[in-house]
């Protein structure tokens, strides 16, 4: 059984030209979360986690989740680009921010979010037992308060593997100072991991 353990660094996502793992691949994260790639679509990659939630993610690492769908409750929201061009992030000089806004649609309501993202450069680190080229990013998400002040909601620093097409590590800090971090710790090829193998791996992580 080949399962790969990742280094303790951080995560990013892929550009349109990036490779991706095959449909059916299972990713295991340091917070115990399990996700399975169930489809590759024109807009991006669709993953389903162990809580029966689906996420459609853009191939551009700085774009937020395009669609979130909870299969148990039926709750759905989707986001679309309103203004700006996040695709420019790799074309600009290193450290030059891109600004864009998205609209979140949920239960008939629309909410606007503003993003400022920077490409921080490339590094070569060991991921899943092999040296790989990674991309580092920082993004800040903002929205207007009731008094029309623009407030930063959270800051995200992440590292992405274009080769794998997935985020391998992320640290997220909220406006209230709370920090959450997770990293990719293992990947299983399609059909490689049965329920028992996954359960054992998740249990080891959650017991730490």
N, C-alpha and C positions, 0 to 999 in steps of 0.2 A: 504494500500500500504506500503510494508515494504521496506524502503530504508535506508541505513546505512551510517553514517558519520564517517570519519576517523580522527585520531589524527594528529597533525601537525609535523610529523617526516618524516623519509626518507625510501627508497625503495630497494628491491632486487628481484631476480628471483629464479626459483626452480631447484633442482637437479633431477636426473632421478627417484629417489624414492619418490619424493614429490607428494602430492595430487594437484589437480587442480579443478577449478570451472567448471561446466558443459558447454558444447557447447551452445551458445545462450546467455551467460552471458554478460552484458554490464557494462563497467567500465567508470567512470567519473572522470576526473582529475582537479586539481586546476587551470590549464591554459585554461580550457574550452574544452579540447580534450575529445572526446568520442570514445571508442573502443569496438568492439563486437568480442567475441571469435567465430570464424566460423568453426574451425576444429582443431582436435588433430591429429597430424601426427607423423610418426616414428621419424622424426628429431626434432620435437618440437610442439609449439602451434602457430596457425595462427590467427592473429587478423586483423580486418579491421576497419579503423577509419572513421570519418564523412566526410573526404575529398576523399573517395574512394581510399585509399591506404591500401595495405595489407603488413603485416610484419610477417615473420616466425621467431620465437624466440626460441632459444635453451632452454632446461630445466635446463641447467647449467647457473647460474646467471652471471658469468663473461664472457661468450661468447657474442660477438657483434651480431647484427641482422644477421641471416643467409640469408634472402632474403627480398628485398623490391620491391614491384610491384605497380606502379601507374596505376590504371585501366582506367583513363581518357586519359592519354598521351601514355600509353603503355611502359613507361620507367621501366626498370628492372635492378637490380644488385643483385648479390649473393656473399656470402663470404664463404670460406672454410678454415678449419684449415690446416696450412702448417707444422708447427713444434711445438713441445712441447705437454704437456698433462695438460690442464686446469682442468681435472677431479681430479687431485691430490690435489687441493686446500684445501679440507676438511680433507685430510689424513696427511697433514704436520703440524708441530707445529704451534700454533697460531702466526700470524704475519709473517710467512715465505712466501715470494712471489713465485708465479709461473710465469714463462716466456713462452710466446708462440707467434706465428706469424700467421696471416691469409692473404689470398690473396683475394682481391676484384675484381670480374669480371664485367665489365660494357662496353657495346658498343665495344667489342673486345679488350679492354684494361685491363691490370692486374696491380693492385697496392698492394704493400705489407705494412702491418701495424704490428707493434710490440706492445705487451701488457705485462704489469707487474701488477699482481693482488694479493691482500692480503685478507685473511679472518680475520676480526677484532673482531670476537666473536659474541655471541648470547645475545639478550636482550629479556625481556618480556614486551610488551607494549600493550595498548589498540588500537585495529584496528577494524574498522567497529562495534564499540560498544561492543567488546569482547576482553578480554586479550588473546594475542597470542604470540607465540615464533617467534622471528624474527632473521634474520642473517644479519650482517653488513659487507660490503665489500668496498674496495677502488681499483680502476683500473686506470692505466695511459696508454694512447695510444701514440705511437711515430712513426715517419717515418723519412726517410733520406731526407735531403735537397739536392739541386742541388750541393752543395759543399761537399756532403756526410757526413754532420753532423747529428747525431741522435737528433731530436728535439721532445720534448713532445708536442703533439697536444692538448690534454685535460686531465683533471683529473676528475674522477667520484667517488663520494661517495654515496652509496645507501644501502637501507635496504630492505630485501626481506622476504616475508612470505611463508615458505615451505608449510604451510597448504592450502593457497589459490593458490599458484603457480604463483604469480604475484609480480611485483615490486610495493611497496606501497609508495616509496619516493625516489627521486634522486636529487642530486646537481651536476651540471657539470660546470667546470671552464676551459675556453679555454686558449690557449697560450697568447692571447692578454689581458687576465685578465677579460673577460666577464663571468658572472656567470648566469646560468639558473637553476631554481629549479621547481619541480612540485611534487605533492603528490596525492595519490588516495583519493578522497573525498566521493565517493559513489559507490555502486555496486547494480545492479538489476538482479534478477534471470531471467532465460529465460521466456519470455512472461509476465513479471511483469510490465514493463514500456512501455506505448504507446508513440506515437510521442509527444503528448501534455505534458506529464509528463517530458520527456527528455528535450524538448524545454524550459520548465519552469526552470528546474534545471540548464541547461547550461546558460540561461539568468541571473540567480542570480549570478552565478560565474563570468561571464564576466562583470557584472555591478559593481563588487567590485573594 
